[in-house]
């Protein structure tokens, strides 16, 4: 069991992010702290002066985890990433990405400009960030525009009789519109801007320091103060959080560590350049096994079972089989995979941060592994109490090596539609306590018309298991238990489909009460009340909520796509290519509606006439 009092004593006096969990292991709150030691302790001190929400949350906290960072800024952005990932019950949840600003370089234009934005589009532009200091972003954009005299207007094409704006006349723009600068010269300026935004700030700091000193020597103190402010802005932006990397995709960091009794692997997951989480794995090893060997063996076993292989894997020391492992992983992924030991730059800083965090984790890794094992055993015991006559797994097969451990694998199904329109099916997968999101599947209903949930369930079950029988690798793993979102009718439909395919897997239905909460299970034509079984009640509630969420999400996506496509298809002169470019550039139909004719013209493939047609249609 997790001892809260004992673990509070182990908290470091460092900045970081903490994650509160309930009895089922679900993350219910994510917070940041300048001092983890001081902040987390506050939750478990006197209830005096605590509001009702905090008191309710604290009553559900059974354990907590933490991730240390270098600075409070790093903690702030990591907190944001983890909230978006886990959507904790007691956090205030933002429904869009308007959290931090980005700096955008419009490299899809002949004469790029630099602007601030809070949205990212797949429009061929370069995005830098996110940043936490909005005023620093504004100052940096202003600074770069002043130093390099960049174009500030949104005009893309200039006619021969185009009249320069005020910025040109006050020497704040090089006068592209007036033909005063060559494309090559402007391109060099943009390259310098990109270098700075990619972290190479020494040249610009030297330049500004020189300007500040010269202004001071001339007793131009206001000008010197202006350059001083720019220097501060440069430094603020340069202290961007290390865990938000620029121009990188997905990366895994793998570190081997030994606890007091056991060996563990700790993985840090970088998704789209952002640290999105951390996971630890308990391994069965020999005391004499060196860490590089442990990492190599883990890579072989983990990625064989996990198709989500990133382009880069960061390790802290050389692996003897590096080239062989890269070839092995590249074949599974279908494209090149590199195993690297970064020596400098953002990736090295990220590795260093991970190593420091692992040092803190070492104190609790053995305890965490034992708690996870206890939870798994308790869950298995409860599941066997109900389904033991048909489940094919024995408690004796429970392995210490987490990579080879055989969990009870559960698949859950649900249907979502609006009066039979855009009907979809969803399948989620759990192995033990953990969702296996790489194995989730979505089905667009093909053969059933109208609001027929039973027919839709039959279709998706038939397609899923038929593909398994035909050897489809994406559906190769069979579940030990199937759960239907519904009662006896849904269970009956599922059994009929499995019988037709000659597949023998137990099926249960998850039924809800009047308040739409999981009430019990339908199994063997009987209802099993879960209210008295805390472990299974929370477990099946999580599964039912997850499959419902996944189905609704897919259905809403299809419905929104249908709405926006039909809207744009009604506009004269807007074909499939222009429609897709508009959606890619602006991100949503709502943004297109608000766009000016000039903004619409900036979209690739759009002309002045087609932009006018779109604008007229919505206005």
C-alpha positions as CSV (number, residue, x, y, z in Angstrom):
1,X,0.0,0.0,0.0
2,X,1.1,3.6,-0.7
3,X,2.0,5.3,2.6
4,X,1.2,9.0,2.1
5,X,2.9,10.2,5.3
6,X,6.2,8.3,4.4
7,X,6.2,9.5,0.8
8,X,5.6,13.1,1.9
9,X,8.9,12.9,3.7
10,X,10.7,11.9,0.4
11,X,9.5,14.9,-1.6
12,X,12.3,17.1,-3.0
13,X,12.6,20.8,-2.4
14,X,12.6,21.3,-6.2
15,X,10.3,22.7,-8.9
16,X,8.1,20.1,-10.7
17,X,4.7,18.7,-11.4
18,X,2.7,16.4,-9.1
19,X,-0.1,13.9,-10.0
20,X,-2.7,12.9,-7.5
21,X,-4.3,9.5,-8.1
22,X,-7.4,7.8,-6.7
23,X,-7.8,4.2,-5.5
24,X,-8.1,2.8,-9.1
25,X,-4.9,4.6,-10.2
26,X,-6.7,7.3,-12.2
27,X,-5.1,10.7,-12.2
28,X,-7.6,13.1,-10.7
29,X,-5.4,16.2,-10.4
30,X,-2.2,17.6,-12.0
31,X,-0.5,20.6,-10.4
32,X,2.8,22.5,-10.6
33,X,5.0,23.7,-7.8
34,X,8.1,25.8,-7.1
35,X,8.8,23.4,-4.3
36,X,7.2,20.0,-4.5
37,X,8.0,19.4,-0.9
38,X,6.1,22.4,0.3
39,X,3.2,22.3,-2.2
40,X,2.2,18.7,-2.0
41,X,2.3,18.7,1.8
42,X,-0.2,21.5,2.0
43,X,-3.0,19.1,0.7
44,X,-2.6,16.8,3.7
45,X,-2.4,19.4,6.4
46,X,-5.3,21.0,8.3
47,X,-8.5,21.2,6.4
48,X,-9.1,24.7,7.7
49,X,-9.4,27.3,5.0
50,X,-9.7,24.7,2.2
51,X,-12.6,25.0,-0.2
52,X,-15.1,22.3,-0.8
53,X,-13.5,21.2,-4.1
54,X,-10.1,20.7,-2.6
55,X,-11.5,18.8,0.4
56,X,-13.5,16.5,-2.0
57,X,-10.3,15.9,-4.1
58,X,-8.1,15.2,-1.0
59,X,-10.7,12.6,0.2
60,X,-10.1,10.6,-3.0
61,X,-6.3,10.8,-3.1
62,X,-4.7,7.4,-2.5
63,X,-1.3,8.1,-3.9
64,X,0.7,10.7,-5.8
65,X,3.6,10.9,-8.2
66,X,5.9,13.7,-9.2
67,X,8.2,14.8,-12.0
68,X,11.0,17.2,-11.2
69,X,12.0,20.0,-13.6
70,X,14.7,22.6,-13.9
71,X,12.5,25.7,-13.5
72,X,9.0,26.8,-12.6
73,X,8.6,27.7,-16.3
74,X,9.3,24.1,-17.3
75,X,6.8,22.9,-14.6
76,X,4.2,25.2,-16.0
77,X,4.3,23.9,-19.5
78,X,4.6,20.3,-18.4
79,X,1.6,20.8,-16.2
80,X,-0.3,22.1,-19.3
81,X,0.7,19.1,-21.4
82,X,-0.3,16.6,-18.7
83,X,-3.7,18.2,-18.1
84,X,-4.4,18.0,-21.8
85,X,-3.3,14.4,-21.9
86,X,-5.1,13.0,-18.8
87,X,-8.1,15.5,-18.5
88,X,-8.1,15.1,-14.7
89,X,-11.5,15.4,-12.9
90,X,-10.5,18.2,-10.5
91,X,-8.5,20.4,-12.9
92,X,-10.0,23.3,-14.8
93,X,-10.0,21.8,-18.4
94,X,-9.3,24.0,-21.4
95,X,-11.1,22.8,-24.5
96,X,-8.7,24.3,-27.1
97,X,-5.0,25.0,-27.5
98,X,-5.2,28.7,-26.8
99,X,-3.0,28.3,-23.7
100,X,0.4,29.8,-24.7
101,X,1.4,31.9,-27.7
102,X,3.6,30.8,-30.6
103,X,5.8,32.8,-32.9
104,X,4.9,32.2,-36.5
105,X,7.1,32.8,-39.5
106,X,5.0,32.8,-42.7
107,X,7.4,30.9,-44.8
108,X,4.6,29.9,-47.2
109,X,4.8,33.5,-48.5
110,X,7.4,34.9,-50.9
111,X,8.1,37.7,-48.4
112,X,7.7,36.1,-44.9
113,X,6.6,38.1,-41.9
114,X,6.8,37.3,-38.2
115,X,3.6,37.3,-36.1
116,X,2.2,36.0,-32.8
117,X,-0.5,33.3,-32.9
118,X,-2.2,30.9,-30.5
119,X,-3.2,28.3,-33.1
120,X,-1.1,26.0,-35.3
121,X,-2.2,25.2,-38.8
122,X,-0.6,22.8,-41.3
123,X,0.0,25.7,-43.7
124,X,3.7,25.4,-44.5
125,X,4.7,28.0,-42.0
126,X,7.3,27.7,-39.3
127,X,6.1,27.8,-35.7
128,X,8.3,28.4,-32.6
129,X,7.1,27.8,-29.0
130,X,4.9,27.7,-27.1
131,X,6.1,30.4,-24.8
132,X,4.9,31.4,-21.3
133,X,5.8,35.1,-21.4
134,X,3.4,36.9,-23.7
135,X,5.0,40.3,-23.2
136,X,8.4,38.8,-24.1
137,X,7.0,37.3,-27.3
138,X,5.6,40.8,-28.3
139,X,8.9,42.4,-27.5
140,X,10.9,39.8,-29.5
141,X,8.6,40.2,-32.6
142,X,9.0,43.9,-32.3
143,X,12.7,43.5,-31.9
144,X,13.2,41.3,-34.9
145,X,11.0,43.5,-37.1
146,X,13.1,46.6,-36.1
147,X,16.5,44.9,-36.5
148,X,15.9,43.2,-39.8
149,X,13.2,45.7,-41.1
150,X,10.8,42.9,-42.0
151,X,7.5,43.2,-43.9
152,X,4.7,43.8,-41.4
153,X,1.7,44.1,-43.7
154,X,-0.4,41.0,-44.7
155,X,-0.2,41.9,-48.4
156,X,1.3,39.0,-50.4
157,X,1.4,40.4,-54.0
158,X,2.5,43.9,-54.9
159,X,1.5,45.6,-58.1
160,X,3.7,48.1,-59.9
161,X,1.7,51.1,-58.6
162,X,1.6,49.8,-55.0
163,X,2.1,52.7,-52.5
164,X,4.4,52.0,-49.5
165,X,2.9,52.2,-46.1
166,X,4.0,54.3,-43.1
167,X,6.4,51.6,-41.9
168,X,8.6,52.2,-45.0
169,X,8.6,56.0,-44.5
170,X,9.7,55.8,-40.9
171,X,12.5,53.2,-41.7
172,X,10.7,50.3,-40.1
173,X,10.4,48.3,-43.4
174,X,13.0,47.7,-46.2
175,X,10.4,48.6,-48.8
176,X,9.7,45.3,-50.5
177,X,6.6,46.8,-52.1
178,X,8.7,49.6,-53.6
179,X,11.3,47.2,-55.0
180,X,14.0,48.5,-52.6
181,X,15.3,45.0,-51.5
182,X,16.1,41.9,-53.4
183,X,14.5,38.5,-52.6
184,X,17.9,37.0,-51.8
185,X,18.8,39.8,-49.3
186,X,15.4,39.4,-47.6
187,X,15.8,35.6,-47.5
188,X,19.1,36.1,-45.6
189,X,17.4,38.2,-43.0
190,X,14.7,35.5,-42.6
191,X,17.4,32.9,-42.1
192,X,19.0,35.0,-39.3
193,X,15.6,35.3,-37.7
194,X,15.1,31.5,-37.8
195,X,18.6,31.0,-36.3
196,X,17.7,33.2,-33.4
197,X,14.3,31.5,-32.9
198,X,16.1,28.2,-32.9
199,X,18.2,29.2,-30.0
200,X,21.3,30.8,-31.5
201,X,21.1,34.1,-29.6
202,X,24.7,35.1,-29.0
203,X,25.1,37.2,-32.2
204,X,21.9,39.3,-31.5
205,X,22.8,39.7,-27.8
206,X,26.3,41.0,-28.8
207,X,24.6,43.3,-31.3
208,X,22.2,44.7,-28.7
209,X,24.9,45.1,-26.0
210,X,27.0,47.1,-28.4
211,X,24.0,49.3,-29.3
212,X,23.2,49.8,-25.6
213,X,26.8,50.8,-24.7
214,X,27.1,53.2,-27.6
215,X,23.8,54.8,-26.7
216,X,24.9,55.2,-23.1
217,X,28.2,56.8,-24.2
218,X,26.2,59.3,-26.2
219,X,24.1,60.0,-23.1
220,X,21.0,58.7,-25.0
221,X,19.7,57.0,-21.9
222,X,16.1,56.4,-23.3
223,X,17.5,54.6,-26.3
224,X,19.9,52.6,-24.1
225,X,17.0,51.6,-21.8
226,X,15.1,50.5,-25.0
227,X,18.0,48.2,-25.9
228,X,18.2,47.0,-22.3
229,X,14.6,45.9,-22.5
230,X,15.2,44.1,-25.7
231,X,18.1,42.2,-24.1
232,X,15.9,41.2,-21.3
233,X,13.3,40.0,-23.8
234,X,15.9,38.0,-25.7
235,X,17.0,36.3,-22.5
236,X,13.4,35.6,-21.4
237,X,12.6,33.9,-24.7
238,X,15.9,32.0,-24.7
239,X,14.9,30.5,-21.3
240,X,12.1,28.8,-23.1
241,X,11.2,25.6,-21.4
242,X,13.5,22.8,-22.3
243,X,10.8,20.2,-22.6
244,X,9.1,22.0,-25.5
245,X,11.5,21.2,-28.4
246,X,11.4,22.9,-31.8
247,X,11.0,21.1,-35.0
248,X,11.1,17.6,-33.6
249,X,8.5,14.9,-33.6
250,X,8.1,11.9,-31.3
251,X,11.0,10.7,-29.1
252,X,11.3,8.1,-26.4
253,X,14.0,8.5,-23.6
254,X,14.9,5.2,-22.0
255,X,16.9,5.0,-18.8
256,X,17.9,2.0,-16.7
257,X,17.9,2.4,-13.0
258,X,18.4,0.1,-10.0
259,X,16.2,0.5,-6.9
260,X,17.2,-0.9,-3.6
261,X,16.1,-4.4,-4.6
262,X,15.0,-4.4,-8.2
263,X,15.9,-3.1,-11.7
264,X,13.6,-0.7,-13.5
265,X,13.3,1.0,-16.9
266,X,12.0,4.6,-16.9
267,X,10.7,6.0,-20.1
268,X,9.9,9.6,-20.9
269,X,7.6,10.2,-23.9
270,X,8.0,13.2,-26.2
271,X,5.0,13.7,-28.4
272,X,5.2,16.4,-31.1
273,X,8.1,18.0,-29.4
274,X,6.5,18.1,-25.9
275,X,7.2,15.9,-22.9
276,X,3.8,14.2,-22.5
277,X,4.5,11.7,-19.7
278,X,6.6,9.2,-18.0
279,X,6.3,5.5,-17.2
280,X,8.3,3.0,-15.2
281,X,8.7,-0.7,-15.8
282,X,9.8,-3.3,-13.3
283,X,12.2,-5.9,-14.8
284,X,13.5,-9.3,-13.7
285,X,17.3,-9.1,-14.0
286,X,20.5,-10.4,-12.5
287,X,22.5,-8.2,-10.2
288,X,25.5,-8.3,-12.5
289,X,23.6,-7.2,-15.6
290,X,25.0,-3.9,-16.8
291,X,22.6,-1.0,-17.6
292,X,23.2,-0.9,-21.4
293,X,22.4,-4.6,-21.6
294,X,19.2,-4.1,-19.6
295,X,18.2,-1.2,-22.0
296,X,18.9,-3.3,-25.1
297,X,16.8,-6.2,-23.9
298,X,14.0,-3.9,-22.9
299,X,14.0,-2.3,-26.3
300,X,13.7,-5.7,-28.0
301,X,10.8,-6.8,-25.9
302,X,8.9,-3.6,-25.5
303,X,8.8,-2.5,-29.1
304,X,7.9,-5.9,-30.4
305,X,4.7,-5.5,-28.5
306,X,4.3,-1.8,-29.1
307,X,3.9,-0.6,-32.7
308,X,4.2,3.1,-31.6
309,X,7.9,3.4,-32.4
310,X,9.3,7.0,-32.6
311,X,11.9,8.2,-35.1
312,X,14.4,8.7,-32.3
313,X,15.2,6.9,-29.1
314,X,17.5,8.6,-26.6
315,X,19.7,6.5,-24.3
316,X,22.4,7.6,-21.9
317,X,25.2,5.2,-22.9
318,X,26.4,3.2,-25.9
319,X,24.5,0.0,-26.7
320,X,26.6,-2.8,-28.2
321,X,23.8,-3.8,-30.6
322,X,22.9,-0.2,-31.7
323,X,23.1,-0.8,-35.4
324,X,21.2,-4.1,-35.2
325,X,18.5,-2.6,-32.9
326,X,18.1,0.4,-35.3
327,X,17.6,-2.0,-38.2
328,X,15.2,-4.1,-36.2
329,X,13.1,-1.1,-35.1
330,X,13.1,0.4,-38.6
331,X,11.7,-2.7,-40.1
332,X,8.8,-2.7,-37.5
333,X,8.1,1.0,-37.9
334,X,8.5,1.0,-41.7
335,X,10.9,3.9,-41.7
336,X,14.3,4.8,-40.2
337,X,14.7,4.8,-36.4
338,X,17.8,6.2,-34.7
339,X,19.2,5.4,-31.2
340,X,21.1,8.4,-30.1
341,X,23.2,9.7,-27.2
342,X,22.9,13.5,-27.5
343,X,26.0,15.5,-26.6
344,X,24.7,19.1,-26.7
345,X,21.6,21.2,-27.4
346,X,18.0,20.8,-26.3
347,X,18.0,17.0,-26.5
348,X,21.0,16.8,-24.2
349,X,19.3,19.2,-21.8
350,X,16.2,17.0,-21.9
351,X,18.2,13.8,-21.2
352,X,19.9,15.6,-18.3
353,X,16.6,16.6,-16.9
354,X,15.3,13.0,-17.2
355,X,18.4,11.7,-15.4
356,X,17.9,14.1,-12.5
357,X,14.3,13.1,-12.3
358,X,15.2,9.4,-12.2
359,X,17.5,10.0,-9.3
360,X,14.5,11.3,-7.3
361,X,12.4,8.3,-8.5
362,X,14.9,5.8,-7.3
363,X,13.7,6.2,-3.8
364,X,10.2,5.0,-4.6
365,X,10.6,2.7,-7.7
366,X,10.6,-0.5,-5.7
367,X,7.5,0.6,-3.7
368,X,5.7,1.6,-6.9
369,X,6.4,-1.7,-8.5
370,X,5.1,-3.6,-5.5
371,X,1.9,-1.5,-5.4
372,X,1.2,-2.0,-9.1
373,X,1.7,-5.8,-8.6
374,X,-0.7,-5.7,-5.6
375,X,-3.3,-3.8,-7.6
376,X,-3.0,-6.2,-10.6
377,X,-3.3,-9.3,-8.3
378,X,-6.4,-7.8,-6.5
379,X,-8.0,-7.0,-9.9
380,X,-7.3,-10.4,-11.3
381,X,-8.6,-12.1,-8.1
382,X,-11.9,-10.2,-8.4
383,X,-12.2,-10.9,-12.1
384,X,-11.6,-14.6,-11.6
385,X,-14.3,-14.6,-8.9
386,X,-16.8,-13.8,-11.6
387,X,-15.3,-15.2,-14.8
388,X,-12.8,-17.8,-13.5
389,X,-14.6,-20.7,-15.2
390,X,-13.8,-19.4,-18.7
391,X,-10.7,-17.1,-18.4
392,X,-7.7,-18.8,-19.8
393,X,-5.1,-17.1,-17.6
394,X,-3.8,-18.6,-14.3
395,X,-2.4,-16.6,-11.4
396,X,0.6,-18.9,-11.5
397,X,1.5,-17.4,-14.9
398,X,1.9,-13.9,-13.3
399,X,5.4,-12.9,-14.3
400,X,7.7,-10.4,-12.6
401,X,9.0,-9.2,-16.0
402,X,6.4,-6.6,-17.0
403,X,7.2,-7.0,-20.7
404,X,6.2,-10.7,-20.7
405,X,3.6,-10.5,-18.0
406,X,0.2,-11.9,-19.1
407,X,-2.5,-9.4,-18.1
408,X,-6.2,-10.1,-18.5
409,X,-7.0,-8.5,-21.8
410,X,-10.5,-6.8,-22.1
411,X,-12.1,-5.3,-25.2
412,X,-15.2,-3.0,-24.8
413,X,-17.6,-1.9,-27.6
414,X,-20.1,0.9,-28.0
415,X,-22.1,2.5,-30.8
416,X,-22.7,6.3,-31.4
417,X,-24.9,8.1,-33.9
418,X,-27.5,10.9,-34.2
419,X,-30.8,9.4,-35.3
420,X,-29.0,6.8,-37.3
421,X,-26.8,9.3,-39.2
422,X,-23.0,9.0,-39.2
423,X,-23.3,5.8,-37.2
424,X,-19.9,4.5,-35.8
425,X,-18.6,1.8,-33.5
426,X,-15.7,2.0,-31.1
427,X,-13.4,-0.6,-29.5
428,X,-11.2,0.1,-26.5
429,X,-8.7,-2.3,-25.0
430,X,-7.5,-2.7,-21.4
431,X,-4.8,-5.0,-20.2
432,X,-5.0,-5.1,-16.4
433,X,-5.4,-1.6,-15.1
434,X,-4.0,0.1,-18.2
435,X,-5.7,1.2,-21.4
436,X,-3.8,0.0,-24.5
437,X,-4.5,3.0,-26.7
438,X,-2.5,1.7,-29.7
439,X,-5.0,-1.2,-29.9
440,X,-8.1,1.0,-29.9
441,X,-10.1,0.7,-33.2
442,X,-12.9,2.8,-34.8
443,X,-15.5,1.5,-37.3
444,X,-17.7,3.4,-39.6
445,X,-20.9,1.5,-40.0
446,X,-21.3,0.3,-43.6
447,X,-24.2,-2.2,-43.9
448,X,-26.8,-0.8,-41.4
449,X,-29.1,2.1,-42.1
450,X,-31.0,4.1,-39.5
451,X,-30.8,4.0,-35.7
452,X,-30.1,0.2,-35.4
453,X,-27.6,-0.2,-32.6
454,X,-28.0,-4.0,-32.5
455,X,-27.3,-4.4,-36.2
456,X,-24.3,-2.0,-35.9
457,X,-22.8,-4.0,-33.0
458,X,-23.1,-7.2,-35.0
459,X,-21.3,-5.6,-37.9
460,X,-18.4,-4.2,-36.0
461,X,-17.9,-7.5,-34.0
462,X,-18.0,-9.5,-37.2
463,X,-15.5,-7.3,-38.9
464,X,-13.2,-7.2,-35.9
465,X,-13.0,-11.0,-35.4
466,X,-13.2,-11.9,-39.0
467,X,-10.1,-9.9,-39.7
468,X,-8.4,-11.7,-36.8
469,X,-9.3,-15.1,-38.2
470,X,-7.9,-14.0,-41.6
471,X,-4.6,-13.1,-40.1
472,X,-4.8,-9.3,-39.9
473,X,-1.9,-8.3,-37.6
474,X,-3.8,-5.2,-36.5
475,X,-6.4,-7.5,-34.9
476,X,-4.2,-10.5,-34.1
477,X,-4.5,-10.3,-30.2
478,X,-7.7,-12.0,-28.9
479,X,-9.3,-10.7,-25.7
480,X,-9.9,-12.8,-22.6
481,X,-13.2,-10.9,-22.0
482,X,-15.6,-8.8,-24.1
483,X,-17.7,-6.0,-22.6
484,X,-20.7,-4.4,-24.3
485,X,-22.0,-1.0,-23.4
486,X,-25.5,-2.1,-22.6
487,X,-27.6,-5.0,-21.1
488,X,-29.0,-8.4,-22.1
489,X,-29.9,-7.4,-25.7
490,X,-26.4,-6.2,-26.5
491,X,-24.8,-9.3,-24.9
492,X,-27.1,-11.6,-26.8
493,X,-26.2,-9.9,-30.1
494,X,-22.5,-10.2,-29.4
495,X,-22.8,-13.9,-28.5
496,X,-24.7,-14.7,-31.7
497,X,-22.0,-13.1,-33.8
498,X,-19.2,-14.9,-31.9
499,X,-21.1,-18.2,-32.2
500,X,-21.4,-17.7,-35.9
501,X,-17.6,-17.3,-36.1
502,X,-17.1,-20.3,-33.7
503,X,-15.2,-18.1,-31.2
504,X,-15.6,-18.8,-27.5
505,X,-14.9,-15.7,-25.5
506,X,-17.0,-14.6,-22.4
507,X,-19.2,-11.6,-23.0
508,X,-20.7,-9.3,-20.3
509,X,-22.8,-6.1,-20.5
510,X,-22.1,-2.9,-18.6
511,X,-25.5,-1.5,-17.3
512,X,-26.0,2.0,-15.9
513,X,-28.4,3.4,-13.3
514,X,-30.8,6.3,-13.7
515,X,-28.0,8.8,-13.2
516,X,-26.0,7.2,-16.1
517,X,-23.4,5.7,-13.8
518,X,-22.2,2.1,-14.0
519,X,-24.5,-0.1,-11.9
520,X,-23.5,-3.6,-12.6
521,X,-22.6,-6.4,-15.1
522,X,-24.9,-8.7,-17.1
523,X,-23.3,-12.1,-17.3
524,X,-24.9,-15.5,-17.9
525,X,-28.3,-13.8,-18.0
526,X,-27.9,-12.5,-14.5
527,X,-27.1,-9.0,-13.2
528,X,-24.1,-8.7,-10.9
529,X,-24.3,-5.7,-8.6
530,X,-21.0,-3.9,-8.5
531,X,-21.8,-1.3,-5.8
532,X,-20.5,-3.5,-3.0
533,X,-17.2,-4.3,-4.9
534,X,-15.1,-1.1,-4.9
535,X,-12.3,-2.5,-7.1
536,X,-14.6,-3.8,-9.9
537,X,-17.0,-0.9,-9.6
538,X,-14.3,1.7,-10.3
539,X,-12.6,-0.5,-12.9
540,X,-15.7,-1.1,-15.1
541,X,-16.8,2.5,-14.7
542,X,-13.5,3.6,-16.2
543,X,-13.8,1.2,-19.1
544,X,-17.4,2.1,-19.8
545,X,-16.7,5.9,-19.7
546,X,-13.6,5.4,-22.0
547,X,-15.4,3.4,-24.7
548,X,-18.3,5.9,-24.6
549,X,-15.9,8.8,-24.9
550,X,-14.0,7.2,-27.8
551,X,-17.2,6.4,-29.7
552,X,-18.7,9.9,-29.2
553,X,-15.4,11.6,-30.2
554,X,-15.3,9.7,-33.5
555,X,-19.0,10.3,-34.3
556,X,-18.7,14.0,-33.6
557,X,-15.6,14.2,-35.8
558,X,-17.5,12.6,-38.7
559,X,-20.5,14.8,-38.2
560,X,-18.5,18.0,-38.0
561,X,-16.6,17.0,-41.2
562,X,-19.9,16.4,-43.0
563,X,-21.2,19.8,-42.0
564,X,-18.1,21.8,-43.0
565,X,-17.6,20.0,-46.3
566,X,-21.2,20.4,-47.3
567,X,-21.0,24.2,-46.5
568,X,-17.9,24.8,-48.6
569,X,-19.1,22.5,-51.5
570,X,-22.0,24.9,-52.0
571,X,-19.7,27.8,-53.0
572,X,-19.2,28.4,-56.7
573,X,-15.6,27.9,-57.7
574,X,-14.6,25.9,-54.6
575,X,-13.7,22.4,-55.5
576,X,-12.1,19.6,-53.5
577,X,-8.6,21.0,-53.7
578,X,-9.5,24.6,-52.7
579,X,-11.8,23.3,-50.0
580,X,-9.0,21.2,-48.4
581,X,-6.5,24.1,-48.7
582,X,-9.0,26.4,-46.9
583,X,-9.6,24.0,-44.1
584,X,-5.9,23.2,-43.8
585,X,-5.0,26.9,-43.6
586,X,-7.7,28.2,-41.3
587,X,-8.4,25.0,-39.3
588,X,-12.2,25.3,-39.1
589,X,-15.3,26.5,-41.0
590,X,-15.8,29.2,-38.3
591,X,-12.4,30.8,-38.9
592,X,-13.1,30.8,-42.7
593,X,-16.4,32.6,-42.1
594,X,-14.6,35.4,-40.2
595,X,-11.7,35.8,-42.7
596,X,-11.3,38.8,-44.9
597,X,-11.0,38.7,-48.6
598,X,-7.3,39.5,-48.3
599,X,-6.8,36.7,-45.8
600,X,-8.6,34.2,-48.0
601,X,-6.4,35.2,-51.0
602,X,-3.4,34.2,-49.0
603,X,-4.4,30.5,-49.1
604,X,-2.6,28.4,-51.8
605,X,-4.7,27.8,-55.0
606,X,-7.1,30.7,-54.0
607,X,-7.6,33.7,-56.4
608,X,-9.1,37.1,-55.8
609,X,-12.3,36.0,-57.5
610,X,-12.6,32.7,-55.5
611,X,-11.8,34.6,-52.2
612,X,-14.5,37.1,-53.0
613,X,-17.0,34.2,-53.7
614,X,-16.3,32.6,-50.3
615,X,-16.6,36.0,-48.5
616,X,-19.8,36.8,-50.2
617,X,-21.3,33.4,-49.4
618,X,-20.8,33.8,-45.7
619,X,-21.6,37.5,-45.6
